Amino acid sequence: MRAEKVAQNINRLDFHEDKVDIELNIRQVWRNLENLRTQIKIAEQNVTNAQLTYDLNLTRYREGDLTGMEMSQFQTQLSNKKISYTQALINYKIELLNLKILSLYDFEKNTPIVPMEDLISEK
């Protein structure tokens, strides 16, 4: 009898420890998502600025004020900014997937991954 109570206490402690770990992980992922949203906004602005710079210099190139080599540098800069923006979006989606896995909730669709009926019937 006593051994069973000790085993139950150990199981309760393990459950509590796992619950705390999951909560901490969810909080960390949430902070990461907030940082990634900021990175996405910055990357969007960088793409806008690079596009404006490219457009301006394209006009200069057509007027003969820039060489093809100089124009290539502006095109490369624009491409790099677009790649950075895409990578920021990918990182955000990966972190959102991590949150979905940890919480068993789909924040994009605003629905639980496991229907509540299934969770209740398992108990």
C-alpha positions as CSV (number, residue, x, y, z in Angstrom):
1,M,0.0,0.0,0.0
2,R,2.7,2.4,1.0
3,A,4.7,1.6,-2.2
4,E,1.7,2.4,-4.3
5,K,1.3,5.8,-2.6
6,V,5.0,6.6,-3.2
7,A,4.6,5.6,-6.8
8,Q,1.5,7.8,-7.1
9,N,3.5,10.7,-5.6
10,I,6.4,10.2,-8.0
11,N,3.9,10.1,-10.9
12,R,2.3,13.4,-9.7
13,L,5.7,15.0,-9.4
14,D,6.8,13.8,-12.8
15,F,3.5,15.1,-14.3
16,H,4.0,18.5,-12.6
17,E,7.6,18.7,-13.8
18,D,6.5,17.8,-17.4
19,K,3.7,20.4,-17.2
20,V,6.2,23.1,-16.1
21,D,8.6,22.2,-18.8
22,I,5.9,22.4,-21.5
23,E,4.8,25.8,-20.2
24,L,8.3,27.1,-20.2
25,N,8.9,25.8,-23.7
26,I,5.6,27.5,-24.9
27,R,6.6,30.8,-23.3
28,Q,10.0,30.6,-25.1
29,V,8.4,29.8,-28.4
30,W,6.0,32.7,-27.9
31,R,8.9,35.1,-27.3
32,N,10.6,33.7,-30.4
33,L,7.5,34.4,-32.4
34,E,7.4,38.0,-31.2
35,N,11.0,38.5,-32.2
36,L,10.4,36.8,-35.6
37,R,7.4,39.2,-36.2
38,T,9.7,42.1,-35.7
39,Q,12.3,40.5,-38.0
40,I,9.6,40.1,-40.7
41,K,8.6,43.7,-40.5
42,I,12.2,44.8,-40.8
43,A,12.8,42.4,-43.7
44,E,9.7,43.8,-45.4
45,Q,11.0,47.3,-45.0
46,N,14.4,46.3,-46.3
47,V,12.8,44.8,-49.4
48,T,10.8,47.9,-50.0
49,N,13.9,50.1,-49.7
50,A,15.9,47.8,-51.9
51,Q,13.2,47.8,-54.5
52,L,13.0,51.6,-54.5
53,T,16.8,51.8,-54.8
54,Y,16.8,49.3,-57.6
55,D,14.0,51.2,-59.5
56,L,15.8,54.5,-59.1
57,N,19.1,53.0,-60.3
58,L,17.3,51.2,-63.2
59,T,16.3,54.6,-64.4
60,R,19.9,55.8,-64.1
61,Y,21.1,52.7,-65.9
62,R,18.7,53.4,-68.8
63,E,19.9,56.9,-69.0
64,G,23.5,55.7,-69.2
65,D,24.6,56.9,-65.8
66,L,25.4,53.4,-64.4
67,T,27.2,50.5,-65.9
68,G,25.8,47.0,-66.2
69,M,28.1,45.9,-63.4
70,E,26.8,48.5,-61.0
71,M,23.2,47.6,-61.9
72,S,24.0,44.0,-61.2
73,Q,25.1,44.9,-57.7
74,F,21.7,46.6,-57.0
75,Q,19.9,43.6,-58.4
76,T,21.9,41.3,-56.2
77,Q,21.1,43.5,-53.2
78,L,17.4,43.3,-54.0
79,S,17.5,39.6,-54.4
80,N,19.4,39.2,-51.1
81,K,16.8,41.3,-49.3
82,K,14.0,39.2,-50.8
83,I,15.7,36.0,-49.7
84,S,16.1,37.4,-46.2
85,Y,12.4,38.2,-46.1
86,T,11.5,34.7,-47.3
87,Q,13.8,33.2,-44.7
88,A,12.2,35.3,-41.9
89,L,8.8,34.0,-43.0
90,I,10.0,30.4,-43.0
91,N,11.5,30.8,-39.6
92,Y,8.2,32.2,-38.3
93,K,6.2,29.3,-39.8
94,I,8.6,26.8,-38.2
95,E,8.3,28.4,-34.8
96,L,4.5,28.5,-35.2
97,L,4.7,24.8,-35.9
98,N,6.7,24.3,-32.7
99,L,4.0,26.1,-30.8
100,K,1.4,24.0,-32.4
101,I,3.2,20.8,-31.4
102,L,3.8,22.0,-27.8
103,S,0.3,23.3,-27.2
104,L,-1.7,20.9,-29.4
105,Y,-3.5,24.0,-30.8
106,D,-3.6,25.3,-34.3
107,F,-3.3,29.1,-33.9
108,E,-3.7,29.7,-37.7
109,K,-7.0,27.9,-37.8
110,N,-7.9,28.8,-34.2
111,T,-8.8,25.2,-33.4
112,P,-7.4,22.4,-31.1
113,I,-5.4,19.7,-32.8
114,V,-7.0,17.0,-30.7
115,P,-10.8,17.6,-30.3
116,M,-11.9,18.0,-26.7
117,E,-14.2,15.0,-27.0
118,D,-11.1,12.8,-27.6
119,L,-9.3,14.2,-24.6
120,I,-12.3,13.7,-22.3
121,S,-13.0,10.1,-23.5
122,E,-9.3,9.2,-22.8
123,K,-9.7,10.1,-19.1
